[in-house]
Amino acid sequence: MQSLINNREEMVMKFKRTDLCVFVAGAMLAMSGTAAASGFALIEQSGSGLGNAYAGGAAGAEDASTIFFNPAGMSRLNGKQVVVAGNFIKPSAKFTGTGLPGTDMGGDAGSLALVPNAYFAIEINPAMRVGLGINAPFGLQTEYDPLWVGRVHAIKSKIETVNLNPSVAYQVNDALSIGAGVNYQRINGELTSFAGVPGTSTVKGNDSAWGYNFGALYNISPQTRLGFSYRSAIDYTLTGDVAFSAAPAGNGPVTLAIKMPDSFSFSAFHKLDEKWDVMGDLSRTGWGTFQQLNVVRTTGATLMSVQENWKETWRISIGANHHYSEQWTSRVGLAYDQAPVSDAFRTARIPDNDRIWLALGGQYKPSKESAIDFGYAHLFVKDASINSTAAAPALVGTYKNSVDILSVQYTYSF
């Protein structure tokens, strides 16, 4: 009888692990990009953090998704843990032109996208953990009607990234843990616009590059901890081709140099009592690296040049958890997220502006080994005026934007 029980438990364990692998593989294949944080950064790197608007991300360390937010947080995890999450992001970007009645305004440039994440962490010994994160730190997709009024400025803009992030954490003493990781990141980009007589131009390119991240977690007391994390900038030179729908003689190889920004976060987590936790976060993203968008032919001739003049941004967030029971936890969060672009340099490809996050979520633990997290956030985006002269005719008007995010996460510890 005991042998039958052991065999059954082994079969259940194998089934769960296989199910997780299938989910992760399917999610990564389905990935597409869309911007939900400022610029085209994606903070949606877990389902458990969304309910708090990602407040306290570098100090919370509730599960293996801490590999992205602060690798030092793995020191709080025991045994082995797998996390898989899917974040469904639906932005809306609707343009209204000035003095253009009856003109095609492009429709809603936003579209639904799935951004998946997967993490694995393992305890090597009481002081050391190692882990691997698979995620998409940057993403963007806007697409207008092909014949809209701003087609010479943009029709489709798409950026996708996939990031592999092996990490290690070391517990220095009872109070301090440190962690670090390397990032191998792949980027794919596509830009289309109407080029006049040559027809629609389509620029596609890709590249791979390396970066790093590190962090520290400090326990002030059993109830209070502080976290710090840093992610490095990553330099790309995308190589690809340009193709013209009506003038194939103009087709040829092109390059696009772009630098993804660095970022750092300070976070705090405090357990008020057995029922309540509170947390906060202050983050900075170095978008000042994005000053121009230049697509250059291999001959040295400039195919496209747009002045971006982005600036560094700050994000501040607060949140709270309420533990109803050992099985149920509810979450709430609020955040303010700056946009990197000013009114004078806003473009149709990224009609971004400052936004306020309002988030709700929770967690259900069906067993001691597993947890299901879920969250929803609505982003109230400030109306964005545009007066873009990057191409003629100029694009003048206003954007009404918003974002809705729904996240689901499954965590299994063994």
C-alpha positions, 0 to 999 in steps of 0.5 A: 500500500505504501508503495502505491502511495509513493508511486502516485505522489511521484506521478503527480509530481511529474505531471505538475512539472511537465504541466509547468514546462508546457505552460512556460514554453507556450507562453514564451512563444505567444509573447508580444510587446506593449508598453505599460510603464513609462517609455517602453519599459515593462514593469509587469514582471510578476503576477504577485506584484501587480496587486500592489502596483509593484510597490516594495518590489526590491524588498518584498521577495515573496517568491522567485520573481524577486530574481528580476526585482532584487536577486538578493531576495532569493535568500528568503526562499527555501528549497526549490521554487518555480513561478510562471505568470502571464500578464495581459496588457491592453493599452488604448491610444486614440488620436484626435487631430486639430482642424481635421473633420472627417479625416481618418484619425488612425483608430485605437493604436493600442492592442492586447498583448501577452507578456509572460514571465518564468522563474526558477530558484533553488537553495544550494545551502543555507547561505546561497541560492541560485536562480534563472529568470525569463522575461521581457523587460522592454516592449512596444506595439502601436499600430494605426490604420494604414491610411490615417492622417499621420501615416508619414509619421508612423503606421506600426511600431513594434519592439520585442525583447526576451531576457535570460537572467541567471542570478545568485544570492548570498546571505552575509549574515542574519541582517544582510543579503546580496545578489547579482545576475547577468542578462542576455537579452534579444531584441527585435524591432519593426517600424513602418510608415508611408514614404510617399512615391516609394510607398510604405517603408518597413524597417526590421532588425534585431540584435543581442547584447549583455547586461547585469543587475545586482541588489541588497536586502537588509533586515532592520528587524523581523518586521521591517526590511529595506531593498536596493536593486540596480539594472544596467543599461544595454547597448544594441545595434540592430541590423536588418533591412528596409523594404519599400512597397512601391520601389524595391530598388530602394531596399537594402541593409540598415542599422539602428543603434539604441541604448536601453536605460539603466534603472535602480529602486529603493524599497521598504516592506513592513509587517504591521501585525499578523494581518497587515503588511505595508510597502513602498518603492521609489524607482528611477529609469535613465531614459536620458540615453534615448535622444535620437532614433536614427536608421542608417544605411550601411553606406552611411546615408541616413534613412530616418532621423527623429529627435526624441530628447527623452529624460530620466523618469521617477516612479513612486508607489505604495501598497498594502496586503491583508491576510484574511487567513493562511489561504487568502490574501488581498492586495491594493496599490497606488503608483505615479509613473512619469513619462520620459517625453515632453510635449515638444518632442512627443511622437506618434510611435510612442504617444506617452504621458504621465500615468497613475496606477490603481491596482487590486489583487490577491493570492489563494493557496490551495496547498502548502506547496502552491499559490495562485496570484491574480491582479488587475490595474487600471492606468489613468494616463494624462491627455497628451498633446502632440505637435510633431514636425518629424515629417511633413505634414506636421501631426497636431492634436491630442491623444487620449490614452489608458492601460488595463492590465490583468495578471495571473501567476502560479507558484510551486515550491518543492 
